[in-house]
């Protein structure tokens, strides 16, 4: 593929998934230039520190955050939901501190989404098995609506509230 014309590489790249494009862009500078615009068009994240860290790095990269058009957040399953592991509740204090730290990290990331100039769509998927909602009225979700660019989130049918 090294000697293929850039037009042919571009045509091939159009049919690749975001994940494949991110891997392709890491192989060579030519591939990076071709794959990068599509690699970050649709970003999927979960409620893990690694995923949220990745989103924060993306939001802090000037040349990449302008490529994001779709952001999908999916809350991950509990260990007991996988069926392979018997769920033993962890130490409540340590668990609460870890949850709070993760929620603060998520809030920090979500409140920066206004920095993505081409963001058009958000999708949040929360699992019904949790008793405590991830966001309360004063947290990231409310701030998120206030800071997005002037667009309507057609997927949800809500007009944005600007402060």
Backbone as CSV, one residue per row, in Angstrom:
resi,resn,N_x,N_y,N_z,CA_x,CA_y,CA_z,C_x,C_y,C_z
1,UNK,0.826,-1.205,0.000,0.000,0.000,0.000,0.859,1.255,0.000
2,UNK,2.125,1.078,0.250,3.007,2.232,0.345,3.064,3.033,-0.954
3,UNK,2.957,2.349,-2.076,3.111,3.019,-3.367,1.778,3.303,-4.054
4,UNK,0.699,3.072,-3.364,-0.613,3.364,-3.940,-0.823,4.877,-4.014
5,UNK,-1.539,5.330,-5.022,-1.843,6.768,-5.094,-2.738,7.183,-3.919
6,UNK,-2.565,8.410,-3.492,-3.308,8.926,-2.344,-4.817,8.886,-2.595
7,UNK,-5.236,9.032,-3.834,-6.660,8.985,-4.173,-7.251,7.611,-3.883
8,UNK,-6.479,6.574,-4.200,-6.943,5.208,-3.953,-6.987,4.916,-2.450
9,UNK,-5.983,5.380,-1.731,-5.963,5.203,-0.272,-7.166,5.921,0.348
10,UNK,-7.472,7.108,-0.149,-8.632,7.859,0.355,-9.931,7.115,0.090
11,UNK,-10.041,6.515,-1.087,-11.253,5.755,-1.422,-11.411,4.548,-0.509
12,UNK,-10.310,3.886,-0.196,-10.350,2.737,0.715,-10.712,3.196,2.123
13,UNK,-10.130,4.309,2.556,-10.350,4.808,3.916,-11.808,5.173,4.164
14,UNK,-12.530,5.557,3.133,-13.939,5.934,3.302,-14.802,4.771,3.773
15,UNK,-14.356,3.552,3.513,-15.142,2.371,3.888,-14.706,1.749,5.210
16,UNK,-13.749,2.353,5.890,-13.250,1.794,7.147,-13.980,2.397,8.342
17,UNK,-14.035,1.628,9.422,-14.642,2.114,10.663,-13.707,3.112,11.339
18,UNK,-14.235,3.848,12.308,-13.421,4.806,13.059,-12.252,4.118,13.751
19,UNK,-12.511,2.949,14.316,-11.445,2.211,15.007,-10.341,1.817,14.037
20,UNK,-10.725,1.322,12.858,-9.731,0.944,11.856,-8.960,2.162,11.358
21,UNK,-9.642,3.277,11.204,-8.968,4.494,10.764,-7.964,4.982,11.800
22,UNK,-8.295,4.847,13.087,-7.349,5.254,14.133,-6.108,4.365,14.110
23,UNK,-6.279,3.088,13.819,-5.124,2.195,13.705,-4.329,2.505,12.445
24,UNK,-5.016,2.788,11.357,-4.345,3.099,10.097,-3.521,4.373,10.211
25,UNK,-4.032,5.371,10.889,-3.313,6.643,10.996,-2.031,6.510,11.799
26,UNK,-1.924,5.459,12.607,-0.716,5.247,13.410,0.404,4.562,12.624
27,UNK,0.133,4.113,11.412,1.134,3.345,10.670,2.115,4.203,9.893
28,UNK,1.670,5.322,9.354,2.505,6.072,8.419,1.962,7.493,8.304
29,UNK,2.829,8.450,7.981,2.379,9.838,7.856,1.363,10.012,6.725
30,UNK,1.562,9.336,5.607,0.601,9.426,4.500,-0.768,8.923,4.943
31,UNK,-0.776,7.808,5.651,-2.037,7.243,6.117,-2.668,8.138,7.178
32,UNK,-1.830,8.751,7.994,-2.347,9.647,9.025,-3.126,10.795,8.388
33,UNK,-2.544,11.388,7.354,-3.200,12.514,6.688,-4.534,12.113,6.063
34,UNK,-4.602,10.888,5.555,-5.828,10.412,4.907,-6.863,9.953,5.938
35,UNK,-6.408,9.249,6.968,-7.324,8.599,7.911,-7.825,9.513,9.024
36,UNK,-7.057,10.518,9.377,-7.397,11.323,10.551,-8.771,11.992,10.499
37,UNK,-9.183,12.594,9.396,-10.509,13.238,9.413,-11.659,12.282,9.742
38,UNK,-11.604,11.058,9.281,-12.672,10.104,9.567,-12.496,9.368,10.879
39,UNK,-11.271,9.351,11.391,-10.977,8.580,12.599,-11.664,9.139,13.836
40,UNK,-11.890,10.430,13.872,-12.464,11.053,15.066,-13.820,11.695,14.796
41,UNK,-14.425,11.372,13.666,-15.745,11.914,13.347,-16.781,11.402,14.350
42,UNK,-16.696,10.124,14.682,-17.618,9.520,15.647,-16.788,8.938,16.784
43,UNK,-17.018,9.426,17.995,-16.249,9.007,19.164,-17.179,8.294,20.132
44,UNK,-16.770,7.108,20.559,-17.540,6.341,21.542,-16.729,6.261,22.824
45,UNK,-17.381,6.584,23.943,-16.716,6.505,25.238,-17.596,5.752,26.223
46,UNK,-16.954,5.269,27.281,-17.665,4.568,28.350,-17.332,5.234,29.678
47,UNK,-17.921,4.742,30.728,-17.679,5.303,32.054,-16.478,4.629,32.715
48,UNK,-15.334,4.685,32.045,-14.080,4.195,32.611,-13.073,5.334,32.589
49,UNK,-12.141,5.305,33.508,-11.119,6.353,33.560,-10.329,6.424,32.263
50,UNK,-9.990,5.268,31.707,-9.205,5.231,30.470,-9.961,5.915,29.330
51,UNK,-11.231,5.630,29.209,-12.045,6.215,28.147,-12.202,7.725,28.330
52,UNK,-12.466,8.151,29.545,-12.634,9.581,29.821,-11.310,10.314,29.632
53,UNK,-10.190,9.696,30.027,-8.871,10.294,29.776,-8.646,10.493,28.281
54,UNK,-9.024,9.491,27.500,-8.892,9.605,26.049,-9.707,10.762,25.496
55,UNK,-10.922,10.926,26.011,-11.763,12.040,25.575,-11.124,13.375,25.954
56,UNK,-10.581,13.469,27.162,-9.924,14.710,27.590,-8.726,15.035,26.701
57,UNK,-7.934,14.021,26.351,-6.796,14.247,25.451,-7.282,14.723,24.084
58,UNK,-8.350,14.131,23.609,-8.929,14.530,22.323,-9.409,15.979,22.376
59,UNK,-10.078,16.346,23.459,-10.594,17.706,23.596,-9.478,18.737,23.742
60,UNK,-8.325,18.311,24.230,-7.194,19.225,24.394,-6.307,19.308,23.157
61,UNK,-6.563,18.485,22.158,-5.789,18.511,20.915,-6.521,19.399,19.905
62,UNK,-5.983,20.577,19.654,-6.648,21.544,18.775,-6.995,20.968,17.413
63,UNK,-6.084,20.222,16.823,-6.304,19.716,15.466,-7.283,18.545,15.419
64,UNK,-7.557,17.900,16.553,-8.464,16.750,16.555,-9.884,17.099,16.981
65,UNK,-10.039,17.988,17.942,-11.387,18.256,18.459,-12.306,18.861,17.407
66,UNK,-11.734,19.502,16.393,-12.548,20.048,15.314,-13.117,18.979,14.394
67,UNK,-12.636,17.751,14.524,-13.102,16.657,13.676,-14.307,15.928,14.261
68,UNK,-14.567,16.100,15.560,-15.625,15.355,16.247,-17.002,15.886,15.844
69,UNK,-17.834,14.997,15.308,-19.204,15.353,14.935,-20.237,14.609,15.778
70,UNK,-19.898,13.399,16.202,-20.823,12.556,16.958,-20.098,12.031,18.193
71,UNK,-20.741,12.154,19.344,-20.188,11.608,20.581,-21.220,10.675,21.188
72,UNK,-20.804,9.451,21.448,-21.681,8.458,22.064,-21.083,8.041,23.399
73,UNK,-21.877,8.174,24.450,-21.469,7.727,25.781,-22.333,6.538,26.154
74,UNK,-21.694,5.457,26.548,-22.434,4.275,26.991,-21.900,3.844,28.349
75,UNK,-22.804,3.817,29.309,-22.436,3.381,30.646,-22.148,1.888,30.610
76,UNK,-21.008,1.491,31.135,-20.607,0.087,31.116,-21.349,-0.751,32.133
77,UNK,-21.297,-2.064,31.967,-22.011,-2.968,32.878,-21.293,-3.132,34.214
78,UNK,-22.047,-3.545,35.193,-21.472,-3.929,36.481,-20.752,-5.260,36.312
79,UNK,-19.809,-5.572,37.195,-19.131,-6.869,37.096,-20.098,-8.047,37.150
80,UNK,-21.159,-7.918,37.920,-22.103,-9.031,38.054,-22.940,-9.239,36.801
81,UNK,-23.044,-8.222,35.959,-23.861,-8.333,34.753,-23.229,-9.209,33.681
82,UNK,-21.922,-9.428,33.769,-21.248,-10.217,32.737,-21.542,-11.704,32.876
83,UNK,-21.944,-12.146,34.066,-22.270,-13.550,34.270,-21.057,-14.402,34.594
84,UNK,-19.877,-13.934,34.238,-18.665,-14.715,34.473,-18.124,-14.511,35.885
85,UNK,-18.482,-13.404,36.488,-17.941,-13.064,37.800,-19.090,-12.901,38.785
86,UNK,-18.932,-13.478,39.955,-19.928,-13.268,41.004,-19.632,-11.923,41.647
87,UNK,-20.602,-11.070,41.705,-20.390,-9.721,42.209,-20.349,-9.720,43.728
88,UNK,-19.246,-9.245,44.261,-19.097,-9.056,45.704,-18.971,-7.554,45.914
89,UNK,-19.884,-6.951,46.642,-19.814,-5.502,46.809,-18.483,-5.078,47.422
90,UNK,-17.823,-4.069,46.837,-16.558,-3.594,47.380,-16.784,-2.774,48.640
91,UNK,-15.691,-2.373,49.236,-15.736,-1.500,50.395,-16.539,-0.252,50.017
92,UNK,-17.647,0.031,50.726,-18.503,1.150,50.335,-17.786,2.498,50.310
93,UNK,-16.860,2.722,51.236,-16.156,4.008,51.274,-15.242,4.139,50.066
94,UNK,-14.441,3.110,49.792,-13.529,3.148,48.645,-14.309,3.223,47.341
95,UNK,-15.405,2.485,47.273,-16.231,2.488,46.071,-16.830,3.867,45.828
96,UNK,-17.323,4.503,46.883,-17.913,5.829,46.755,-16.873,6.845,46.317
97,UNK,-15.665,6.765,46.890,-14.601,7.689,46.499,-14.217,7.492,45.038
98,UNK,-14.120,6.237,44.603,-13.776,5.950,43.206,-14.874,6.443,42.275
99,UNK,-16.138,6.212,42.656,-17.259,6.691,41.849,-17.252,8.211,41.757
100,UNK,-17.019,8.874,42.884,-16.987,10.334,42.885,-15.863,10.862,42.000
101,UNK,-14.704,10.219,42.074,-13.574,10.643,41.246,-13.894,10.468,39.760
102,UNK,-14.498,9.332,39.420,-14.876,9.087,38.027,-15.925,10.092,37.564
103,UNK,-16.902,10.386,38.401,-17.947,11.345,38.031,-17.365,12.744,37.848
104,UNK,-16.394,13.113,38.692,-15.744,14.412,38.526,-14.952,14.459,37.223
105,UNK,-14.305,13.350,36.907,-13.552,13.256,35.661,-14.505,13.363,34.458
106,UNK,-15.644,12.687,34.538,-16.639,12.754,33.467,-17.183,14.174,33.333
107,UNK,-17.451,14.799,34.457,-17.978,16.158,34.434,-16.966,17.103,33.790
108,UNK,-15.692,16.947,34.130,-14.653,17.791,33.532,-14.609,17.622,32.020
109,UNK,-14.769,16.396,31.562,-14.746,16.142,30.109,-15.999,16.688,29.438
110,UNK,-17.169,16.399,30.001,-18.415,16.801,29.352,-18.597,18.314,29.321
111,UNK,-18.060,19.017,30.295,-18.200,20.475,30.295,-17.276,21.133,29.279
112,UNK,-16.403,20.356,28.659,-15.522,20.905,27.624,-16.016,20.602,26.211
113,UNK,-17.142,19.954,26.086,-17.634,19.590,24.759,-17.961,20.806,23.898
114,UNK,-18.182,21.938,24.517,-18.445,23.153,23.741,-17.243,23.547,22.883
115,UNK,-16.087,22.971,23.166,-14.872,23.259,22.403,-14.831,22.512,21.073
116,UNK,-15.774,21.619,20.839,-15.848,20.874,19.571,-16.765,21.653,18.623
117,UNK,-16.198,22.385,17.677,-17.014,23.276,16.852,-17.983,22.565,15.906
118,UNK,-17.713,21.312,15.572,-18.569,20.604,14.612,-19.422,19.518,15.261
119,UNK,-19.502,19.512,16.585,-20.297,18.509,17.285,-21.773,18.704,16.949
120,UNK,-22.384,17.670,16.396,-23.779,17.759,15.971,-24.702,16.823,16.726
121,UNK,-24.155,15.747,17.281,-25.018,14.735,17.876,-24.383,14.162,19.132
122,UNK,-25.219,14.009,20.146,-24.821,13.348,21.392,-25.779,12.205,21.653
123,UNK,-25.230,11.110,22.144,-26.091,9.996,22.544,-25.579,9.491,23.882
124,UNK,-26.442,9.490,24.880,-26.115,8.967,26.199,-26.939,7.709,26.422
125,UNK,-26.273,6.625,26.775,-26.957,5.372,27.071,-26.619,4.988,28.505
126,UNK,-27.634,4.989,29.369,-27.447,4.620,30.768,-28.128,3.288,31.025
127,UNK,-27.493,2.476,31.833,-28.050,1.178,32.180,-29.132,1.361,33.242
128,UNK,-30.175,0.596,33.122,-31.287,0.706,34.066,-30.994,0.015,35.392
129,UNK,-29.931,-0.753,35.473,-29.673,-1.523,36.682,-29.130,-0.678,37.823
130,UNK,-28.713,0.534,37.556,-28.183,1.376,38.619,-29.317,2.089,39.336
131,UNK,-29.241,2.105,40.646,-30.250,2.784,41.443,-29.987,4.281,41.517
132,UNK,-28.713,4.664,41.510,-28.337,6.064,41.641,-27.988,6.594,40.258
133,UNK,-28.629,7.667,39.815,-28.312,8.196,38.485,-26.890,8.741,38.437
134,UNK,-26.291,8.670,37.269,-24.929,9.165,37.111,-24.883,10.675,37.277
135,UNK,-25.933,11.365,36.850,-25.957,12.818,36.943,-27.152,13.271,37.763
136,UNK,-26.935,14.274,38.598,-28.059,14.898,39.273,-28.309,16.253,38.601
137,UNK,-29.242,17.027,39.117,-29.638,18.272,38.458,-28.523,19.303,38.365
138,UNK,-27.537,19.253,39.248,-26.497,20.278,39.268,-25.181,19.816,38.663
139,UNK,-25.175,18.709,37.973,-23.895,18.193,37.506,-23.692,18.397,36.017
140,UNK,-22.849,17.558,35.451,-22.339,17.752,34.094,-23.415,17.839,33.033
141,UNK,-24.483,17.061,33.157,-25.496,17.069,32.106,-26.099,18.460,31.947
142,UNK,-26.428,19.100,33.046,-27.019,20.432,32.967,-26.016,21.433,32.411
143,UNK,-24.781,21.339,32.858,-23.754,22.243,32.358,-23.515,21.982,30.881
144,UNK,-23.554,20.726,30.490,-23.336,20.348,29.102,-24.328,21.042,28.183
145,UNK,-25.599,21.020,28.537,-26.606,21.645,27.684,-26.332,23.137,27.537
146,UNK,-25.818,23.746,28.567,-25.606,25.185,28.536,-24.392,25.583,27.704
147,UNK,-23.459,24.682,27.494,-22.213,25.079,26.866,-22.021,24.601,25.436
148,UNK,-22.922,23.851,24.914,-22.768,23.380,23.538,-22.960,24.529,22.554
149,UNK,-22.419,24.394,21.344,-22.645,25.425,20.325,-24.136,25.591,20.050
150,UNK,-24.507,26.653,19.399,-25.917,26.944,19.144,-26.490,25.991,18.109
151,UNK,-26.878,24.871,18.557,-27.512,23.866,17.701,-28.615,23.197,18.500
152,UNK,-29.488,22.568,17.807,-30.483,21.745,18.484,-30.019,20.311,18.415
153,UNK,-30.211,19.603,19.491,-29.891,18.182,19.485,-31.123,17.459,18.966
154,UNK,-31.162,17.304,17.656,-32.350,16.727,17.011,-32.677,15.342,17.544
155,UNK,-31.638,14.622,17.897,-31.845,13.259,18.377,-32.735,13.253,19.625
156,UNK,-32.575,14.263,20.482,-33.342,14.321,21.718,-34.562,15.218,21.596
157,UNK,-34.569,16.112,20.616,-35.687,17.019,20.438,-35.723,18.159,21.431
158,UNK,-34.585,18.448,22.093,-34.540,19.529,23.067,-33.773,20.714,22.501
159,UNK,-34.325,21.915,22.582,-33.528,23.088,22.211,-32.500,23.335,23.315
160,UNK,-31.371,23.885,22.937,-30.325,24.151,23.917,-30.670,25.375,24.744
161,UNK,-30.251,25.349,25.988,-30.451,26.470,26.896,-29.116,27.189,26.983
162,UNK,-29.080,28.455,26.614,-27.828,29.215,26.652,-27.855,30.159,27.836
163,UNK,-26.731,30.208,28.535,-26.616,31.108,29.687,-25.869,32.349,29.295
